[in-house]
């Protein structure tokens, strides 16, 4: 009976160790990739939306300088359109994310 308990305990410990080994066949995703996606969703996208709002204010402030030079479209693109596209039009998860691409290599 004592030998059976030792064998069972050894089997359980071995199973716990083997389950926690990082085997590529078992892992369908990369935990680092998931963390970058969460960071993108929780911090980067809201910050981009805030940048778009701040950019709209900057656009209005720079309008007197960009209107005479006919640079209003480029200014609007830079200050307003790009931040909002980055925040709202990108796919999730973003496969082009530099950090996600490097962590999968």
Order of alpha helices (4+ residues) and beta strands (2+ residues): alpha-alpha-alpha-alpha-alpha-alpha
